[in-house]
Amino acid sequence: MTTTRTSRPAGDAGPTLADLDEDQLLERIFPALPGGPAVLVGPGDDTALLRARSGAVLATTDAMVRGRDWLDEWSTGEDVGRKLVAQNAADIAAMGGRTTALLVTLVADPATSVAWVSDMTTGLAAAAAEAGIAVVGGDLSSAPTGTLALSVTALGELDGEPVLRSGAQVGDQVAVHGTLGWSAAGLLLLQRDSATRAPDLVRYHRAPLPAYEEGPRAAASGATAMLDISDGLVRDAGRIAKASDVRIALDTGLLADDIGRLVPAVGADGARDCVLTGGEEHSLLACFPRAGVPSGWRAVGVVQDGSGVTVDGTVTVGGGWDHFARRATP
Ligand SMILES: [Mg+2]
């Protein structure tokens, strides 16, 4: 994926949301939104109407707030739109599901530039279309000076049973699909003003691109527990351990390639920290019966009797991102 960097910062020159009425803004947004086979009635009526193949619907939501979840200096509107899709579609994939539709809410200071909203819409629509996801509606609301926030609700469907966090069994292999630590390493480079050292890592931080189809594939392969890595490998592994009442033993020997990949960009200690505790990666972490790890997934540890998470045999607590503490926890 290449992210074109055409956005202007919010509040830049050009028309602002205050220059348009709601209908005029929606006329600019609606044509960009992808539809899909599940959509019986799309945007424009009071609600959308979706066809549900099975008798159950997956539902999840995720928000991004400027100044907390992104900075205009580092991320374009297009990046933010793409990241919103990734966060939500990865959560649906982590249940073993396929995302069918998104609903999007924009809460914005009227001084926000129309160009930023157009760029965000472009990124969101492109990422959704690439993943075969329809965007079927949402809401607009004005907000106090400086506020810019987005929330996406994702709906999805399952081919079979959902994969929960609570199904891991002693003896299972713990495996990952996708990158580890790229988003955190990209953020570190932005913070150090050295984004040019590894543009691919920075691009991944701005707009992660998880392999959503691996969620249903893992489910079909017999995954016993799964989630997407949003708050760091150790912390998210701990969520499976707690829900399943097991211990997850991670082995950095199995993570050597992941760590080695990041060393040139952020150094040896930084690389280890990014791989073990880096958040916003949205790669999938799952447990599989022994010898059942699907191709393309790589084992990173095993499920044992006990509780919590160990790294090379040492009990490891926390790590990763804590939203309300607004800090990375040790
Ligand atoms: Mg998740």
Boltz pocket constraint, residues with backbone or C-beta under 6 A from the ligand:
constraints:
  - pocket:
      binder: B
      contacts: [[A, 87], [A, 90], [A, 91], [A, 94], [A, 227], [A, 228], [A, 229], [A, 230]]
      max_distance: 6.0
